[in-house]
Amino acid sequence: MRRTWAICKKELQMYFYSPTAYAAFAFFFLISGYFFSSYFLYPPNIIDVRPIVGNVTFVFLLIIPLLTMRLVSDELRQGTDELLLTSPVSITEIIVGKYLAALVVQFLLVVGCLLYPWIMSSYGTLDQPVLWLSYLSMFLVGAAMMAVGLFASSLSAHQMVSGITAFAILLMFWTIEWLGDSVGGKIKDYLGTFSLISRTSDLQKGVLDFSDVLFYVTLTIVFIILSIQVLERKRWK
């Protein structure tokens, strides 16, 4: 576990030394702030955090590929992956450490977005269960997206390719429910269970359904395991 935290700290330093990360942060808060101002700061000033959470979650779709594309691909590009793969640190420790660093960054984004309900609370009373469970849904979606981005980063030494791959996979999970709507029947219900967005609906109503939480946790674990498997293959090549 100590080696996992060491990798996590190293990756966090890389995030905060990288101009790309700062540009991604700036872009995130610029776009989410624009959505907030266009929705809330003009009439009818509805005291409801859910539309804000929905808009911020959409920005994740654009920003998370940028934040994750260098996690493993940078190691592959520089050739430092050989040092990692032959070191005493296990592949699992490497991937988990990198994912934890990405998760910390994503958590900071979510915490930063608490500014919006704080402003809204000056105009009226917020429904507390809806507020906190909506933000939990935002965090869970982002955590799953980070795992997808990590997996995409392990596939290529080119950051741009990794970013595009991550965006394509995330877009598939984002729109899979719409595909089900066009098909209809039982297939619609089946595809809907894999939607990143539809699973947030109960949480954003203030209803804690552990099956929704389990879905995001399972999706995260699956893509972390896939990332480990990709690196394991590279180790034995």
C-alpha positions as a LaTeX table, in Angstrom:
\begin{tabular}{lrrr}
\hline
Residue & $x$ (\AA) & $y$ (\AA) & $z$ (\AA) \\
\hline
Met1 & 0.00 & 0.00 & 0.00 \\
Arg2 & 2.92 & 2.35 & 0.71 \\
Arg3 & 4.15 & 1.98 & $-2.87$ \\
Thr4 & 0.65 & 2.67 & $-4.19$ \\
Trp5 & 0.52 & 5.95 & $-2.26$ \\
Ala6 & 4.01 & 6.83 & $-3.51$ \\
Ile7 & 2.83 & 6.46 & $-7.11$ \\
Cys8 & $-0.31$ & 8.43 & $-6.27$ \\
Lys9 & 1.78 & 11.32 & $-4.87$ \\
Lys10 & 4.06 & 11.26 & $-7.93$ \\
Glu11 & 1.08 & 11.45 & $-10.27$ \\
Leu12 & $-0.49$ & 14.30 & $-8.28$ \\
Gln13 & 2.76 & 16.22 & $-8.62$ \\
Met14 & 2.68 & 15.60 & $-12.36$ \\
Tyr15 & $-0.88$ & 16.93 & $-12.50$ \\
Phe16 & $-0.01$ & 20.15 & $-10.72$ \\
Tyr17 & 3.24 & 20.65 & $-12.65$ \\
Ser18 & 1.47 & 20.16 & $-15.98$ \\
Pro19 & 0.07 & 23.19 & $-17.86$ \\
Thr20 & $-2.42$ & 20.84 & $-19.52$ \\
Ala21 & $-4.03$ & 20.11 & $-16.15$ \\
Tyr22 & $-4.36$ & 23.80 & $-15.33$ \\
Ala23 & $-5.83$ & 24.47 & $-18.77$ \\
Ala24 & $-8.30$ & 21.62 & $-18.25$ \\
Phe25 & $-9.26$ & 23.01 & $-14.82$ \\
Ala26 & $-9.75$ & 26.48 & $-16.28$ \\
Phe27 & $-11.85$ & 25.12 & $-19.13$ \\
Phe28 & $-13.94$ & 23.07 & $-16.70$ \\
Phe29 & $-14.80$ & 25.95 & $-14.38$ \\
Leu30 & $-15.29$ & 28.35 & $-17.29$ \\
Ile31 & $-17.87$ & 26.12 & $-18.96$ \\
Ser32 & $-19.59$ & 24.97 & $-15.74$ \\
Gly33 & $-19.67$ & 28.59 & $-14.53$ \\
Tyr34 & $-21.24$ & 29.65 & $-17.81$ \\
Phe35 & $-23.93$ & 26.96 & $-17.48$ \\
Phe36 & $-24.59$ & 28.05 & $-13.90$ \\
Ser37 & $-24.86$ & 31.74 & $-14.74$ \\
Ser38 & $-27.09$ & 31.15 & $-17.77$ \\
Tyr39 & $-29.42$ & 28.93 & $-15.75$ \\
Phe40 & $-29.55$ & 30.51 & $-12.31$ \\
Leu41 & $-28.45$ & 34.14 & $-12.41$ \\
Tyr42 & $-31.28$ & 35.08 & $-14.77$ \\
Pro43 & $-35.05$ & 34.67 & $-14.16$ \\
Pro44 & $-36.77$ & 32.55 & $-12.97$ \\
Asn45 & $-33.89$ & 31.84 & $-10.46$ \\
Ile46 & $-35.13$ & 28.32 & $-9.60$ \\
Ile47 & $-33.56$ & 26.97 & $-6.39$ \\
Asp48 & $-32.84$ & 23.49 & $-7.74$ \\
Val49 & $-29.34$ & 22.07 & $-7.90$ \\
Arg50 & $-30.15$ & 19.19 & $-10.25$ \\
Pro51 & $-29.88$ & 21.05 & $-13.59$ \\
Ile52 & $-26.52$ & 22.42 & $-12.47$ \\
Val53 & $-25.29$ & 18.92 & $-11.57$ \\
Gly54 & $-26.49$ & 17.62 & $-14.94$ \\
Asn55 & $-24.61$ & 20.36 & $-16.81$ \\
Val56 & $-21.42$ & 19.83 & $-14.80$ \\
Thr57 & $-21.59$ & 16.08 & $-15.43$ \\
Phe58 & $-21.79$ & 16.83 & $-19.15$ \\
Val59 & $-18.60$ & 18.91 & $-18.88$ \\
Phe60 & $-16.91$ & 15.82 & $-17.38$ \\
Leu61 & $-17.48$ & 14.12 & $-20.73$ \\
Leu62 & $-15.24$ & 16.75 & $-22.33$ \\
Ile63 & $-12.67$ & 17.32 & $-19.61$ \\
Ile64 & $-11.90$ & 13.86 & $-18.20$ \\
Pro65 & $-10.27$ & 12.54 & $-21.41$ \\
Leu66 & $-7.89$ & 15.51 & $-21.17$ \\
Leu67 & $-7.10$ & 14.80 & $-17.52$ \\
Thr68 & $-6.46$ & 11.08 & $-18.01$ \\
Met69 & $-4.85$ & 10.83 & $-21.45$ \\
Arg70 & $-1.29$ & 11.13 & $-20.10$ \\
Leu71 & $-1.57$ & 8.78 & $-17.09$ \\
Val72 & $-0.05$ & 5.72 & $-18.78$ \\
Ser73 & 0.55 & 6.87 & $-22.35$ \\
Asp74 & 3.19 & 9.34 & $-21.16$ \\
Glu75 & 5.13 & 6.45 & $-19.59$ \\
Leu76 & 4.85 & 4.50 & $-22.84$ \\
Arg77 & 5.97 & 7.47 & $-24.92$ \\
Gln78 & 9.04 & 8.24 & $-22.78$ \\
Gly79 & 9.99 & 4.59 & $-22.35$ \\
Thr80 & 9.81 & 4.80 & $-18.57$ \\
Asp81 & 7.17 & 2.06 & $-18.64$ \\
Glu82 & 10.01 & $-0.49$ & $-18.89$ \\
Leu83 & 11.43 & 0.76 & $-15.59$ \\
Leu84 & 8.02 & 0.54 & $-13.96$ \\
Leu85 & 7.22 & $-2.89$ & $-15.36$ \\
Thr86 & 10.54 & $-4.33$ & $-14.21$ \\
Ser87 & 10.50 & $-2.66$ & $-10.78$ \\
Pro88 & 9.40 & $-4.39$ & $-7.56$ \\
Val89 & 6.12 & $-2.46$ & $-7.78$ \\
Ser90 & 3.28 & $-4.64$ & $-9.05$ \\
Ile91 & 1.13 & $-3.69$ & $-12.03$ \\
Thr92 & $-1.86$ & $-3.48$ & $-9.71$ \\
Glu93 & $-0.06$ & $-0.99$ & $-7.45$ \\
Ile94 & 0.91 & 1.11 & $-10.46$ \\
Ile95 & $-2.61$ & 1.27 & $-11.88$ \\
Val96 & $-4.33$ & 1.79 & $-8.54$ \\
Gly97 & $-1.84$ & 4.53 & $-7.61$ \\
Lys98 & $-2.44$ & 6.35 & $-10.88$ \\
Tyr99 & $-6.19$ & 5.95 & $-10.54$ \\
Leu100 & $-6.18$ & 7.31 & $-6.98$ \\
Ala101 & $-4.35$ & 10.41 & $-8.20$ \\
Ala102 & $-6.95$ & 10.91 & $-10.93$ \\
Leu103 & $-9.71$ & 10.38 & $-8.37$ \\
Val104 & $-8.25$ & 13.06 & $-6.08$ \\
Val105 & $-8.24$ & 15.51 & $-9.00$ \\
Gln106 & $-11.83$ & 14.64 & $-9.85$ \\
Phe107 & $-12.84$ & 15.05 & $-6.20$ \\
Leu108 & $-11.32$ & 18.55 & $-6.23$ \\
Leu109 & $-13.46$ & 19.40 & $-9.26$ \\
Val110 & $-16.59$ & 18.22 & $-7.45$ \\
Val111 & $-15.69$ & 20.16 & $-4.30$ \\
Gly112 & $-15.06$ & 23.27 & $-6.40$ \\
Cys113 & $-18.57$ & 22.97 & $-7.80$ \\
Leu114 & $-20.02$ & 23.30 & $-4.29$ \\
Leu115 & $-19.65$ & 27.03 & $-4.92$ \\
Tyr116 & $-22.82$ & 26.90 & $-7.02$ \\
Pro117 & $-25.24$ & 25.58 & $-4.37$ \\
Trp118 & $-23.57$ & 27.92 & $-1.86$ \\
Ile119 & $-24.55$ & 30.87 & $-4.09$ \\
Met120 & $-28.04$ & 29.41 & $-4.59$ \\
Ser121 & $-28.55$ & 29.04 & $-0.84$ \\
Ser122 & $-28.48$ & 32.85 & $-0.56$ \\
Tyr123 & $-31.71$ & 32.98 & $-2.55$ \\
Gly124 & $-33.66$ & 30.19 & $-0.88$ \\
Thr125 & $-33.59$ & 26.84 & 0.89 \\
Leu126 & $-32.02$ & 23.88 & $-0.87$ \\
Asp127 & $-33.34$ & 20.35 & $-0.44$ \\
Gln128 & $-30.41$ & 18.81 & 1.44 \\
Pro129 & $-30.93$ & 15.11 & 0.46 \\
Val130 & $-31.28$ & 16.13 & $-3.18$ \\
Leu131 & $-28.19$ & 18.36 & $-2.93$ \\
Trp132 & $-25.83$ & 15.79 & $-1.40$ \\
Leu133 & $-27.07$ & 12.77 & $-3.33$ \\
Ser134 & $-26.89$ & 14.76 & $-6.57$ \\
Tyr135 & $-23.28$ & 15.61 & $-5.81$ \\
Leu136 & $-22.67$ & 11.96 & $-4.91$ \\
Ser137 & $-24.00$ & 11.03 & $-8.35$ \\
Met138 & $-21.65$ & 13.57 & $-9.92$ \\
Phe139 & $-18.69$ & 12.08 & $-8.06$ \\
Leu140 & $-19.63$ & 8.49 & $-8.94$ \\
Val141 & $-20.04$ & 9.32 & $-12.64$ \\
Gly142 & $-16.71$ & 11.14 & $-12.64$ \\
Ala143 & $-14.98$ & 8.28 & $-10.81$ \\
Ala144 & $-16.20$ & 5.78 & $-13.42$ \\
Met145 & $-15.15$ & 8.13 & $-16.23$ \\
Met146 & $-11.67$ & 8.43 & $-14.74$ \\
Ala147 & $-11.32$ & 4.63 & $-14.80$ \\
Val148 & $-12.37$ & 4.59 & $-18.47$ \\
Gly149 & $-9.84$ & 7.33 & $-19.24$ \\
Leu150 & $-7.09$ & 5.40 & $-17.43$ \\
Phe151 & $-7.88$ & 2.31 & $-19.50$ \\
Ala152 & $-7.77$ & 4.31 & $-22.74$ \\
Ser153 & $-4.43$ & 5.81 & $-21.69$ \\
Ser154 & $-2.95$ & 2.32 & $-21.29$ \\
Leu155 & $-3.77$ & 1.44 & $-24.91$ \\
Ser156 & $-1.50$ & 3.88 & $-26.73$ \\
Ala157 & 1.72 & 5.83 & $-26.33$ \\
His158 & 0.09 & 8.81 & $-28.03$ \\
Gln159 & $-1.81$ & 11.06 & $-25.66$ \\
Met160 & $-4.13$ & 12.39 & $-28.35$ \\
Val161 & $-5.11$ & 8.88 & $-29.40$ \\
Ser162 & $-5.75$ & 7.98 & $-25.75$ \\
Gly163 & $-7.89$ & 11.08 & $-25.27$ \\
Ile164 & $-9.97$ & 10.39 & $-28.36$ \\
Thr165 & $-10.39$ & 6.73 & $-27.37$ \\
Ala166 & $-11.53$ & 7.74 & $-23.88$ \\
Phe167 & $-14.00$ & 10.23 & $-25.32$ \\
Ala168 & $-15.40$ & 7.63 & $-27.74$ \\
Ile169 & $-15.92$ & 5.03 & $-24.98$ \\
Leu170 & $-17.49$ & 7.59 & $-22.64$ \\
Leu171 & $-19.74$ & 8.88 & $-25.42$ \\
Met172 & $-20.93$ & 5.32 & $-26.03$ \\
Phe173 & $-21.89$ & 4.91 & $-22.37$ \\
Trp174 & $-23.45$ & 8.38 & $-22.42$ \\
Thr175 & $-25.68$ & 7.74 & $-25.45$ \\
Ile176 & $-26.40$ & 4.03 & $-25.02$ \\
Glu177 & $-29.83$ & 4.78 & $-23.56$ \\
Trp178 & $-30.74$ & 6.82 & $-26.63$ \\
Leu179 & $-29.79$ & 3.83 & $-28.78$ \\
Gly180 & $-32.14$ & 1.73 & $-26.66$ \\
Asp181 & $-34.94$ & 4.26 & $-27.20$ \\
Ser182 & $-34.55$ & 3.88 & $-30.97$ \\
Val183 & $-34.72$ & 0.08 & $-30.72$ \\
Gly184 & $-37.42$ & $-0.29$ & $-28.09$ \\
Gly185 & $-38.67$ & $-3.42$ & $-26.34$ \\
Lys186 & $-36.56$ & $-5.42$ & $-23.91$ \\
Ile187 & $-33.37$ & $-4.26$ & $-25.61$ \\
Lys188 & $-34.19$ & $-0.71$ & $-24.52$ \\
Asp189 & $-34.42$ & $-1.78$ & $-20.87$ \\
Tyr190 & $-31.23$ & $-3.84$ & $-21.15$ \\
Leu191 & $-29.17$ & $-1.07$ & $-22.73$ \\
Gly192 & $-30.59$ & 1.46 & $-20.26$ \\
Thr193 & $-28.98$ & $-0.41$ & $-17.37$ \\
Phe194 & $-25.54$ & 0.48 & $-18.78$ \\
Ser195 & $-26.25$ & 4.19 & $-19.18$ \\
Leu196 & $-23.98$ & 6.54 & $-17.24$ \\
Ile197 & $-26.73$ & 9.13 & $-17.03$ \\
Ser198 & $-29.97$ & 7.24 & $-16.38$ \\
Arg199 & $-28.44$ & 5.70 & $-13.25$ \\
Thr200 & $-28.21$ & 9.14 & $-11.67$ \\
Ser201 & $-31.94$ & 9.87 & $-11.86$ \\
Asp202 & $-32.89$ & 8.34 & $-8.48$ \\
Leu203 & $-29.91$ & 9.87 & $-6.71$ \\
Gln204 & $-30.81$ & 13.28 & $-8.07$ \\
Lys205 & $-34.31$ & 12.86 & $-6.70$ \\
Gly206 & $-32.86$ & 12.35 & $-3.24$ \\
Val207 & $-33.34$ & 8.56 & $-3.30$ \\
Leu208 & $-30.31$ & 6.45 & $-2.37$ \\
Asp209 & $-30.50$ & 3.24 & $-4.38$ \\
Phe210 & $-27.47$ & 1.06 & $-3.66$ \\
Ser211 & $-27.85$ & $-0.72$ & $-7.00$ \\
Asp212 & $-26.98$ & 2.58 & $-8.73$ \\
Val213 & $-23.95$ & 3.07 & $-6.49$ \\
Leu214 & $-22.91$ & $-0.54$ & $-7.14$ \\
Phe215 & $-23.17$ & 0.02 & $-10.90$ \\
Tyr216 & $-20.65$ & 2.87 & $-10.85$ \\
Val217 & $-18.33$ & 1.05 & $-8.46$ \\
Thr218 & $-18.46$ & $-2.09$ & $-10.63$ \\
Leu219 & $-17.85$ & $-0.11$ & $-13.82$ \\
Thr220 & $-14.85$ & 1.54 & $-12.19$ \\
Ile221 & $-13.40$ & $-1.78$ & $-11.01$ \\
Val222 & $-13.92$ & $-3.38$ & $-14.44$ \\
Phe223 & $-11.93$ & $-0.69$ & $-16.26$ \\
Ile224 & $-9.20$ & $-0.71$ & $-13.61$ \\
Ile225 & $-8.86$ & $-4.48$ & $-14.10$ \\
Leu226 & $-8.79$ & $-4.01$ & $-17.89$ \\
Ser227 & $-5.99$ & $-1.45$ & $-17.47$ \\
Ile228 & $-4.04$ & $-3.93$ & $-15.34$ \\
Gln229 & $-4.50$ & $-6.63$ & $-17.97$ \\
Val230 & $-3.25$ & $-4.34$ & $-20.75$ \\
Leu231 & $-0.06$ & $-3.57$ & $-18.80$ \\
Glu232 & 0.40 & $-7.22$ & $-17.90$ \\
Arg233 & 0.41 & $-8.07$ & $-21.59$ \\
Lys234 & 2.99 & $-5.36$ & $-22.22$ \\
Arg235 & 5.18 & $-6.76$ & $-19.42$ \\
Trp236 & 5.35 & $-10.20$ & $-21.04$ \\
Lys237 & 5.90 & $-9.04$ & $-24.59$ \\
\hline
\end{tabular}
